[in-house]
Structures are given as C-alpha cells and as structure tokens.
Amino acid sequence: MSYHFSKIVEKSFNETLDLVVQELKEEGFGVLSNIDVQAALKKHGVDFRQYRILGACNPHFAHQALLAEPHIGTMLPCNVVVREMEDGG
C-alpha cells in the first residue's frame, strides 16, 4: 500500500524547494511550517542529507474537510517533503 505521491526533479535541492513552495502558492496552499530535518538532526550529532517537511494548507479545503470530519485536524496541515536523494541527487 502506498501512502504518498512522489516525483524526482532534476534540479538542485534549493531550486526544487523554491519551486515546490511557488507551486503550492499557485494552487492556493500556504506553507505554515518548514521543518529542516537535516538541521534538527545535526544538533544531535547526526549527519543527514537535505530533507524538508513543509506543512501546507489550503484554507478552503481545510474548512470543507473539518466540516465533514471534525477529527481530520489530526491530518492537517498536509505534509509535503522535499528531500535530497541518498546518492546526493
């Protein structure tokens, strides 16, 4: 069972991150959080590739979902991951 959609992008990590944020905005999603997993792990002495978790939300869709299912808040905001491939790509 797959629980995600994925796409490999042939751009640098930072270019890809900027592009994803731009595309989310164009689709009506705001980025409410931007978790830098690499930086968080580095504070604990762990070396890890570039990995960001963006918390994205479209207020209209969130409102509709909350009206239909009050407990859906446990699934909000929507997580979007931008990560460097293990081989550095």
MOPAC internal coordinates of N, CA, C and O (Angstrom, degrees):
PM7 1SCF
backbone

  N    0.0000 0     0.00 0     0.00 0    0    0    0
  C    1.4489 1     0.00 0     0.00 0    1    0    0
  C    1.5309 1   108.59 1     0.00 0    2    1    0
  O    1.2310 1   120.56 1   -52.58 1    3    2    1
  N    1.2871 1   116.54 1   127.42 1    3    2    1
  C    1.4585 1   121.57 1   178.69 1    5    3    2
  C    1.5270 1   109.17 1   -95.30 1    6    5    3
  O    1.2310 1   120.54 1   -42.17 1    7    6    5
  N    1.2867 1   116.57 1   137.83 1    7    6    5
  C    1.4611 1   121.57 1  -179.31 1    9    7    6
  C    1.5286 1   112.14 1  -117.97 1   10    9    7
  O    1.2310 1   120.98 1  -163.29 1   11   10    9
  N    1.3247 1   115.74 1    16.71 1   11   10    9
  C    1.4564 1   118.98 1  -178.54 1   13   11   10
  C    1.5259 1   111.12 1  -151.83 1   14   13   11
  O    1.2310 1   121.89 1   -16.45 1   15   14   13
  N    1.3136 1   113.98 1   163.55 1   15   14   13
  C    1.4574 1   122.57 1   169.55 1   17   15   14
  C    1.5195 1   105.46 1  -112.15 1   18   17   15
  O    1.2310 1   120.02 1   -34.90 1   19   18   17
  N    1.3154 1   117.57 1   145.10 1   19   18   17
  C    1.4584 1   118.66 1   179.55 1   21   19   18
  C    1.5195 1   111.03 1  -142.26 1   22   21   19
  O    1.2310 1   122.12 1   -21.41 1   23   22   21
  N    1.3161 1   113.55 1   158.59 1   23   22   21
  C    1.4604 1   120.87 1   178.22 1   25   23   22
  C    1.5210 1   107.43 1  -150.84 1   26   25   23
  O    1.2310 1   120.52 1   -45.92 1   27   26   25
  N    1.3089 1   116.60 1   134.08 1   27   26   25
  C    1.4576 1   121.64 1   175.46 1   29   27   26
  C    1.5207 1   107.60 1   -92.61 1   30   29   27
  O    1.2310 1   120.74 1   -50.58 1   31   30   29
  N    1.3225 1   116.18 1   129.42 1   31   30   29
  C    1.4593 1   122.45 1  -176.96 1   33   31   30
  C    1.5244 1   108.06 1  -116.75 1   34   33   31
  O    1.2310 1   120.78 1   -49.56 1   35   34   33
  N    1.3176 1   116.11 1   130.44 1   35   34   33
  C    1.4684 1   121.43 1  -178.90 1   37   35   34
  C    1.5240 1   110.61 1   -88.90 1   38   37   35
  O    1.2310 1   120.63 1  -118.01 1   39   38   37
  N    1.3260 1   116.40 1    61.99 1   39   38   37
  C    1.4635 1   123.21 1   177.50 1   41   39   38
  C    1.5204 1   107.43 1  -138.56 1   42   41   39
  O    1.2310 1   120.83 1   -10.55 1   43   42   41
  N    1.3150 1   116.02 1   169.45 1   43   42   41
  C    1.4621 1   119.06 1   175.81 1   45   43   42
  C    1.5304 1   109.06 1   -67.05 1   46   45   43
  O    1.2310 1   121.08 1   -17.28 1   47   46   45
  N    1.3140 1   115.54 1   162.72 1   47   46   45
  C    1.4612 1   120.04 1   179.32 1   49   47   46
  C    1.5255 1   110.99 1   -57.71 1   50   49   47
  O    1.2310 1   120.30 1   130.23 1   51   50   49
  N    1.3328 1   117.02 1   -49.77 1   51   50   49
  C    1.4672 1   120.31 1  -177.42 1   53   51   50
  C    1.5214 1   112.56 1   -65.08 1   54   53   51
  O    1.2310 1   120.09 1   141.39 1   55   54   53
  N    1.3282 1   117.44 1   -38.61 1   55   54   53
  C    1.4710 1   120.27 1   176.31 1   57   55   54
  C    1.5265 1   109.87 1   -62.58 1   58   57   55
  O    1.2310 1   120.72 1   137.75 1   59   58   57
  N    1.3137 1   116.23 1   -42.25 1   59   58   57
  C    1.4622 1   120.79 1  -179.25 1   61   59   58
  C    1.5206 1   110.72 1   -65.73 1   62   61   59
  O    1.2310 1   120.44 1   135.91 1   63   62   61
  N    1.3181 1   116.76 1   -44.09 1   63   62   61
  C    1.4635 1   120.91 1   179.00 1   65   63   62
  C    1.5250 1   110.28 1   -59.40 1   66   65   63
  O    1.2310 1   120.26 1   133.05 1   67   66   65
  N    1.3269 1   117.11 1   -46.95 1   67   66   65
  C    1.4678 1   121.09 1   178.53 1   69   67   66
  C    1.5248 1   111.24 1   -61.40 1   70   69   67
  O    1.2310 1   120.35 1   138.25 1   71   70   69
  N    1.3215 1   116.93 1   -41.75 1   71   70   69
  C    1.4599 1   121.71 1  -179.92 1   73   71   70
  C    1.5277 1   111.18 1   -64.27 1   74   73   71
  O    1.2310 1   120.26 1   137.01 1   75   74   73
  N    1.3155 1   117.11 1   -42.99 1   75   74   73
  C    1.4660 1   121.08 1   179.82 1   77   75   74
  C    1.5266 1   110.27 1   -62.99 1   78   77   75
  O    1.2310 1   120.02 1   134.50 1   79   78   77
  N    1.3223 1   117.58 1   -45.50 1   79   78   77
  C    1.4662 1   120.92 1   179.02 1   81   79   78
  C    1.5259 1   110.30 1   -61.43 1   82   81   79
  O    1.2310 1   120.23 1   137.20 1   83   82   81
  N    1.3290 1   117.17 1   -42.80 1   83   82   81
  C    1.4674 1   121.78 1   178.69 1   85   83   82
  C    1.5296 1   110.89 1   -61.95 1   86   85   83
  O    1.2310 1   120.39 1   133.78 1   87   86   85
  N    1.3219 1   116.87 1   -46.22 1   87   86   85
  C    1.4675 1   120.95 1  -179.20 1   89   87   86
  C    1.5276 1   111.23 1   -65.32 1   90   89   87
  O    1.2310 1   120.14 1   141.10 1   91   90   89
  N    1.3236 1   117.34 1   -38.90 1   91   90   89
  C    1.4648 1   120.27 1   176.73 1   93   91   90
  C    1.5227 1   110.19 1   -60.10 1   94   93   91
  O    1.2310 1   120.37 1   135.36 1   95   94   93
  N    1.3266 1   116.89 1   -44.64 1   95   94   93
  C    1.4663 1   121.05 1   179.69 1   97   95   94
  C    1.5183 1   110.96 1   -62.27 1   98   97   95
  O    1.2310 1   120.47 1   138.29 1   99   98   97
  N    1.3329 1   116.70 1   -41.71 1   99   98   97
  C    1.4664 1   120.24 1   179.77 1  101   99   98
  C    1.5250 1   111.74 1   -64.04 1  102  101   99
  O    1.2310 1   120.21 1   155.09 1  103  102  101
  N    1.3275 1   117.21 1   -24.91 1  103  102  101
  C    1.4643 1   121.50 1   178.64 1  105  103  102
  C    1.5282 1   112.11 1   -94.54 1  106  105  103
  O    1.2310 1   120.38 1  -172.64 1  107  106  105
  N    1.3308 1   116.87 1     7.36 1  107  106  105
  C    1.4572 1   121.17 1   175.92 1  109  107  106
  C    1.5218 1   115.26 1    88.98 1  110  109  107
  O    1.2310 1   120.30 1  -166.06 1  111  110  109
  N    1.3249 1   117.04 1    13.94 1  111  110  109
  C    1.4582 1   121.25 1   179.57 1  113  111  110
  C    1.5252 1   110.01 1  -101.74 1  114  113  111
  O    1.2310 1   120.79 1   -47.43 1  115  114  113
  N    1.3127 1   116.09 1   132.57 1  115  114  113
  C    1.4498 1   120.95 1   171.43 1  117  115  114
  C    1.5139 1   108.93 1   -96.16 1  118  117  115
  O    1.2310 1   120.58 1   -27.70 1  119  118  117
  N    1.3203 1   116.50 1   152.30 1  119  118  117
  C    1.4606 1   120.86 1   176.64 1  121  119  118
  C    1.5261 1   107.14 1   -97.66 1  122  121  119
  O    1.2310 1   120.96 1   -70.49 1  123  122  121
  N    1.3306 1   115.78 1   109.51 1  123  122  121
  C    1.4567 1   121.96 1  -176.53 1  125  123  122
  C    1.5200 1   112.74 1   -87.04 1  126  125  123
  O    1.2310 1   120.90 1   154.30 1  127  126  125
  N    1.3259 1   115.89 1   -25.70 1  127  126  125
  C    1.4621 1   119.76 1   178.88 1  129  127  126
  C    1.5195 1   109.43 1  -145.86 1  130  129  127
  O    1.2310 1   121.46 1   -26.14 1  131  130  129
  N    1.3254 1   114.81 1   153.86 1  131  130  129
  C    1.4567 1   121.37 1  -179.41 1  133  131  130
  C    1.5280 1   106.00 1  -142.60 1  134  133  131
  O    1.2310 1   120.69 1   -83.35 1  135  134  133
  N    1.3171 1   116.29 1    96.65 1  135  134  133
  C    1.4595 1   121.69 1  -175.17 1  137  135  134
  C    1.5218 1   109.37 1   -95.15 1  138  137  135
  O    1.2310 1   120.98 1   -60.98 1  139  138  137
  N    1.3163 1   115.73 1   119.02 1  139  138  137
  C    1.4597 1   122.49 1   178.39 1  141  139  138
  C    1.5294 1   107.43 1   -91.50 1  142  141  139
  O    1.2310 1   120.66 1   -85.83 1  143  142  141
  N    1.3207 1   116.33 1    94.17 1  143  142  141
  C    1.4619 1   122.01 1  -176.53 1  145  143  142
  C    1.5241 1   110.61 1   -64.12 1  146  145  143
  O    1.2310 1   120.07 1   140.35 1  147  146  145
  N    1.3244 1   117.47 1   -39.65 1  147  146  145
  C    1.4609 1   121.23 1   179.57 1  149  147  146
  C    1.5316 1   110.47 1   -57.93 1  150  149  147
  O    1.2310 1   120.27 1   132.95 1  151  150  149
  N    1.3296 1   117.09 1   -47.05 1  151  150  149
  C    1.4646 1   121.25 1  -179.39 1  153  151  150
  C    1.5228 1   111.29 1   -66.50 1  154  153  151
  O    1.2310 1   120.33 1   140.20 1  155  154  153
  N    1.3285 1   116.97 1   -39.80 1  155  154  153
  C    1.4650 1   120.39 1   179.67 1  157  155  154
  C    1.5238 1   111.22 1   -63.54 1  158  157  155
  O    1.2310 1   120.44 1   137.42 1  159  158  157
  N    1.3197 1   116.77 1   -42.58 1  159  158  157
  C    1.4600 1   120.17 1  -179.95 1  161  159  158
  C    1.5243 1   111.72 1   -70.93 1  162  161  159
  O    1.2310 1   120.74 1   145.84 1  163  162  161
  N    1.3356 1   116.19 1   -34.16 1  163  162  161
  C    1.4655 1   120.20 1  -179.97 1  165  163  162
  C    1.5287 1   110.85 1   -61.07 1  166  165  163
  O    1.2310 1   120.41 1   145.41 1  167  166  165
  N    1.3347 1   116.83 1   -34.59 1  167  166  165
  C    1.4673 1   121.00 1   177.86 1  169  167  166
  C    1.5284 1   111.72 1   -60.66 1  170  169  167
  O    1.2310 1   120.95 1   159.16 1  171  170  169
  N    1.3268 1   115.79 1   -20.84 1  171  170  169
  C    1.4648 1   121.56 1  -179.70 1  173  171  170
  C    1.5243 1   111.76 1  -107.83 1  174  173  171
  O    1.2310 1   120.90 1  -162.80 1  175  174  173
  N    1.3307 1   115.89 1    17.20 1  175  174  173
  C    1.4523 1   121.03 1   175.96 1  177  175  174
  C    1.5145 1   115.44 1    77.72 1  178  177  175
  O    1.2310 1   120.13 1  -163.60 1  179  178  177
  N    1.3258 1   117.35 1    16.40 1  179  178  177
  C    1.4651 1   121.40 1  -179.18 1  181  179  178
  C    1.5238 1   109.38 1  -103.29 1  182  181  179
  O    1.2310 1   120.60 1   -53.55 1  183  182  181
  N    1.3275 1   116.47 1   126.45 1  183  182  181
  C    1.4638 1   121.94 1   176.83 1  185  183  182
  C    1.5222 1   107.86 1   -90.14 1  186  185  183
  O    1.2310 1   120.38 1   -59.41 1  187  186  185
  N    1.3265 1   116.88 1   120.59 1  187  186  185
  C    1.4640 1   121.59 1  -176.39 1  189  187  186
  C    1.5134 1   108.74 1  -140.11 1  190  189  187
  O    1.2310 1   120.92 1   -27.48 1  191  190  189
  N    1.3276 1   115.84 1   152.52 1  191  190  189
  C    1.4689 1   120.98 1  -179.87 1  193  191  190
  C    1.5375 1   110.32 1   -67.20 1  194  193  191
  O    1.2310 1   120.65 1   -10.73 1  195  194  193
  N    1.3289 1   116.36 1   169.27 1  195  194  193
  C    1.4604 1   121.37 1   178.08 1  197  195  194
  C    1.5258 1   109.20 1   -64.50 1  198  197  195
  O    1.2310 1   121.15 1   -49.98 1  199  198  197
  N    1.3346 1   115.41 1   130.02 1  199  198  197
  C    1.4603 1   121.14 1  -173.80 1  201  199  198
  C    1.5236 1   107.01 1  -156.73 1  202  201  199
  O    1.2310 1   120.55 1   -61.81 1  203  202  201
  N    1.3254 1   116.56 1   118.19 1  203  202  201
  C    1.4639 1   121.76 1   179.41 1  205  203  202
  C    1.5197 1   109.87 1  -120.81 1  206  205  203
  O    1.2310 1   121.37 1   -37.66 1  207  206  205
  N    1.3174 1   114.98 1   142.34 1  207  206  205
  C    1.4600 1   121.63 1   172.73 1  209  207  206
  C    1.5235 1   106.61 1  -116.17 1  210  209  207
  O    1.2310 1   120.90 1   -66.58 1  211  210  209
  N    1.3265 1   115.87 1   113.42 1  211  210  209
  C    1.4593 1   121.76 1   178.83 1  213  211  210
  C    1.5223 1   108.79 1   -96.79 1  214  213  211
  O    1.2310 1   120.59 1   -49.23 1  215  214  213
  N    1.3116 1   116.48 1   130.77 1  215  214  213
  C    1.4634 1   121.12 1   174.16 1  217  215  214
  C    1.5173 1   108.10 1   -95.01 1  218  217  215
  O    1.2310 1   120.37 1   -75.29 1  219  218  217
  N    1.3236 1   116.89 1   104.71 1  219  218  217
  C    1.4658 1   122.01 1  -174.43 1  221  219  218
  C    1.5249 1   110.57 1  -107.33 1  222  221  219
  O    1.2310 1   120.94 1   -36.06 1  223  222  221
  N    1.3272 1   115.81 1   143.94 1  223  222  221
  C    1.4626 1   119.73 1  -179.21 1  225  223  222
  C    1.5264 1   110.46 1  -146.08 1  226  225  223
  O    1.2310 1   121.48 1   -43.98 1  227  226  225
  N    1.3172 1   114.78 1   136.02 1  227  226  225
  C    1.4572 1   122.14 1   171.20 1  229  227  226
  C    1.5297 1   105.14 1  -107.34 1  230  229  227
  O    1.2310 1   119.40 1   -68.12 1  231  230  229
  N    1.3295 1   118.75 1   111.88 1  231  230  229
  C    1.4619 1   120.79 1  -174.64 1  233  231  230
  C    1.5283 1   114.16 1   -54.62 1  234  233  231
  O    1.2310 1   120.11 1   140.35 1  235  234  233
  N    1.3199 1   117.39 1   -39.65 1  235  234  233
  C    1.4672 1   120.53 1  -179.65 1  237  235  234
  C    1.5274 1   110.79 1   -63.59 1  238  237  235
  O    1.2310 1   120.63 1   130.34 1  239  238  237
  N    1.3294 1   116.40 1   -49.66 1  239  238  237
  C    1.4655 1   119.88 1  -179.66 1  241  239  238
  C    1.5242 1   111.32 1   -65.99 1  242  241  239
  O    1.2310 1   120.57 1   141.38 1  243  242  241
  N    1.3330 1   116.51 1   -38.62 1  243  242  241
  C    1.4642 1   119.96 1   178.97 1  245  243  242
  C    1.5255 1   110.28 1   -62.46 1  246  245  243
  O    1.2310 1   120.48 1   137.29 1  247  246  245
  N    1.3140 1   116.68 1   -42.71 1  247  246  245
  C    1.4647 1   120.55 1   179.23 1  249  247  246
  C    1.5239 1   110.93 1   -62.30 1  250  249  247
  O    1.2310 1   120.41 1   133.50 1  251  250  249
  N    1.3310 1   116.82 1   -46.50 1  251  250  249
  C    1.4689 1   120.22 1   178.34 1  253  251  250
  C    1.5247 1   110.99 1   -59.23 1  254  253  251
  O    1.2310 1   120.54 1   136.25 1  255  254  253
  N    1.3196 1   116.57 1   -43.75 1  255  254  253
  C    1.4612 1   120.80 1  -178.87 1  257  255  254
  C    1.5261 1   110.95 1   -64.57 1  258  257  255
  O    1.2310 1   120.29 1   138.21 1  259  258  257
  N    1.3356 1   117.05 1   -41.79 1  259  258  257
  C    1.4613 1   120.65 1  -179.77 1  261  259  258
  C    1.5230 1   111.99 1   -67.30 1  262  261  259
  O    1.2310 1   120.29 1   145.83 1  263  262  261
  N    1.3226 1   117.06 1   -34.17 1  263  262  261
  C    1.4644 1   119.74 1   175.88 1  265  263  262
  C    1.5218 1   111.08 1   -66.33 1  266  265  263
  O    1.2310 1   120.61 1   141.47 1  267  266  265
  N    1.3204 1   116.44 1   -38.53 1  267  266  265
  C    1.4656 1   121.14 1  -178.77 1  269  267  266
  C    1.5278 1   112.11 1   -76.07 1  270  269  267
  O    1.2310 1   120.58 1   145.86 1  271  270  269
  N    1.3322 1   116.50 1   -34.14 1  271  270  269
  C    1.4704 1   120.48 1  -176.29 1  273  271  270
  C    1.5242 1   109.00 1  -149.14 1  274  273  271
  O    1.2310 1   119.90 1   -80.46 1  275  274  273
  N    1.3335 1   117.79 1    99.54 1  275  274  273
  C    1.4662 1   121.12 1  -176.94 1  277  275  274
  C    1.5326 1   114.78 1   -57.17 1  278  277  275
  O    1.2310 1   119.73 1   153.04 1  279  278  277
  N    1.3269 1   118.12 1   -26.96 1  279  278  277
  C    1.4618 1   121.06 1  -179.07 1  281  279  278
  C    1.5343 1   113.07 1   -83.54 1  282  281  279
  O    1.2310 1   120.11 1   179.44 1  283  282  281
  N    1.3227 1   117.40 1    -0.56 1  283  282  281
  C    1.4662 1   120.41 1  -177.82 1  285  283  282
  C    1.5295 1   111.13 1   -65.05 1  286  285  283
  O    1.2310 1   120.33 1   164.71 1  287  286  285
  N    1.3153 1   116.98 1   -15.29 1  287  286  285
  C    1.4592 1   120.55 1   178.06 1  289  287  286
  C    1.5203 1   113.32 1   -56.38 1  290  289  287
  O    1.2310 1   120.36 1   156.82 1  291  290  289
  N    1.3311 1   116.91 1   -23.18 1  291  290  289
  C    1.4670 1   119.66 1   176.87 1  293  291  290
  C    1.5197 1   111.48 1   -68.22 1  294  293  291
  O    1.2310 1   120.24 1   164.56 1  295  294  293
  N    1.3163 1   117.14 1   -15.44 1  295  294  293
  C    1.4641 1   122.13 1  -179.39 1  297  295  294
  C    1.5326 1   112.18 1  -105.31 1  298  297  295
  O    1.2310 1   120.27 1  -176.57 1  299  298  297
  N    1.3117 1   117.08 1     3.43 1  299  298  297
  C    1.4567 1   121.53 1  -177.75 1  301  299  298
  C    1.5250 1   110.23 1  -109.62 1  302  301  299
  O    1.2310 1   118.94 1   -30.67 1  303  302  301
  N    1.3240 1   119.63 1   149.33 1  303  302  301
  C    1.4541 1   125.57 1    -6.30 1  305  303  302
  C    1.5272 1   110.93 1   -73.26 1  306  305  303
  O    1.2310 1   121.05 1    -7.17 1  307  306  305
  N    1.3010 1   115.60 1   172.83 1  307  306  305
  C    1.4663 1   121.23 1   177.37 1  309  307  306
  C    1.5252 1   108.57 1   -72.56 1  310  309  307
  O    1.2310 1   120.45 1   -47.75 1  311  310  309
  N    1.3142 1   116.74 1   132.25 1  311  310  309
  C    1.4653 1   120.63 1   178.44 1  313  311  310
  C    1.5194 1   110.66 1   -89.59 1  314  313  311
  O    1.2310 1   121.54 1   -48.00 1  315  314  313
  N    1.3187 1   114.67 1   132.00 1  315  314  313
  C    1.4594 1   122.26 1   174.81 1  317  315  314
  C    1.5257 1   105.93 1  -123.94 1  318  317  315
  O    1.2310 1   120.52 1   -55.55 1  319  318  317
  N    1.3279 1   116.61 1   124.45 1  319  318  317
  C    1.4596 1   121.20 1  -177.05 1  321  319  318
  C    1.5235 1   109.99 1  -106.48 1  322  321  319
  O    1.2310 1   121.09 1   -48.22 1  323  322  321
  N    1.3179 1   115.52 1   131.78 1  323  322  321
  C    1.4657 1   122.32 1   170.50 1  325  323  322
  C    1.5150 1   104.73 1  -118.31 1  326  325  323
  O    1.2310 1   121.03 1   -58.28 1  327  326  325
  N    1.3309 1   115.64 1   121.72 1  327  326  325
  C    1.4614 1   118.16 1  -176.37 1  329  327  326
  C    1.5130 1   111.15 1  -139.33 1  330  329  327
  O    1.2310 1   121.83 1   -29.46 1  331  330  329
  N    1.2962 1   114.09 1   150.54 1  331  330  329
  C    1.4525 1   121.15 1   174.20 1  333  331  330
  C    1.5250 1   107.21 1   -78.76 1  334  333  331
  O    1.2310 1   120.62 1   -41.64 1  335  334  333
  N    1.3099 1   116.42 1   138.36 1  335  334  333
  C    1.4610 1   119.92 1   178.51 1  337  335  334
  C    1.5243 1   109.14 1   -66.16 1  338  337  335
  O    1.2310 1   120.53 1   -25.19 1  339  338  337
  N    1.3128 1   116.59 1   154.81 1  339  338  337
  C    1.4595 1   121.04 1  -177.63 1  341  339  338
  C    1.5216 1   112.69 1   -59.47 1  342  341  339
  O    1.2310 1   120.33 1   152.82 1  343  342  341
  N    1.3304 1   116.97 1   -27.18 1  343  342  341
  C    1.4675 1   120.32 1   179.26 1  345  343  342
  C    1.5283 1   112.00 1   -85.92 1  346  345  343
  O    1.2310 1   120.62 1  -173.48 1  347  346  345
  N    1.3341 1   116.42 1     6.52 1  347  346  345
  C    1.4614 1   120.70 1   178.58 1  349  347  346
  C    1.5059 1   114.19 1    92.76 1  350  349  347
  O    1.2310 1   119.64 1   177.46 1  351  350  349
  N    1.3187 1   118.30 1    -2.54 1  351  350  349
  C    1.4622 1   121.50 1  -179.52 1  353  351  350
  C    1.4844 1   113.51 1   -85.95 1  354  353  351
  O    1.2310 1   120.10 1   180.00 1  355  354  353

